[in-house]
Amino acid sequence: MFEEIYNEYLLHKNEENREARYEGNEGWYHASGAGLCSRKLYYESVEKIEPTNPPNKKSMRIMGLGTLVHEDIQNALIYYNNIYYNKKEKEEISSYKKKNLEFKIEGEITVPSLNVRGFYDVVALDHTYDEPMIRLYDIKTIGGFAWSVRFSKTKPVESGHHYLQLGTYGLALKEKYGNLNSMSLIYYNKDTSVMRESVVPLMYLDEARRYWHSINQEHAKGLPMFKHGTSPVHKWVCNYCQFKKHCNPPSI
């Protein structure tokens, strides 16, 4: 009973999120799709078709857990703003000392020249300097196995998808603020609650621009052909793709 009620609630929240973020903006590419299957991006933002394979109930609960962690961390940063940044010096709070670090949460970005739109997680503005230091952060929740692969002591594996996604947000933010000092991924291990920061090189701003330029060029010619490495990037993801029935990929 509880599981079914929770599943129904998650479906409701997913629909709320879709309507609030994407309804009326179906023609934009999603920044969160950077580095993913080119055919999926085409179905989503060029053909603008309805997904034919919604996430299963277990997947929804896993994603729901990640959303809860995201929201809790972001709420902590809002709390920090209210205690340490927004309050005025004249308020008599003995434990309070005004700080120059300000957090922006869940902001919309667009890169019209590349037809890309999305929502960043966190931007930190350090007002200590004459020109604010601007740092971009994206929060990622991952399981223990993915954590062990990413942070392996012998052969750590980088995530090109995550880097391009962050680079896409960075493109818009650099245009908005005139500068961007750093980008980082904040990983949260769902099995152990350990958190770790991974700095992303600023070269991924250019990588993201090149990526979306190539996607626009490819899609101008029509639906991309099946090509391992781009359509799809990894064969196994076809099993979880929301457009699998429409796409009908080769046997995997």
Number of C-alpha atoms within 10 A of each C-alpha: 6 7 11 10 9 15 18 13 12 17 16 12 13 14 12 12 12 11 12 10 14 15 10 9 12 16 17 21 24 21 24 19 18 24 22 21 23 24 23 22 23 22 17 21 18 19 13 13 13 12 16 13 14 15 15 10 16 11 12 17 17 14 14 17 13 18 14 11 17 18 15 12 14 19 13 12 18 18 14 16 19 12 17 18 19 15 15 13 12 6 8 8 11 6 6 14 13 13 16 15 16 21 19 16 18 13 13 14 19 20 20 10 9 18 16 23 22 22 17 24 20 20 21 18 18 17 14 11 8 7 10 18 16 21 19 25 23 22 22 18 22 18 15 15 10 13 20 15 14 17 14 11 8 7 10 12 13 13 11 14 16 19 25 27 24 27 27 31 29 28 21 22 23 14 11 11 10 9 16 21 13 16 24 20 18 16 20 22 19 18 12 9 14 10 13 13 13 15 14 20 12 18 10 21 24 14 16 24 17 13 17 22 14 13 19 16 10 14 16 12 8 12 16 18 11 16 14 11 13 16 19 20 18 13 17 10 13 22 12 13 18 17 21 17 12 13 15 9 15 8 6 8
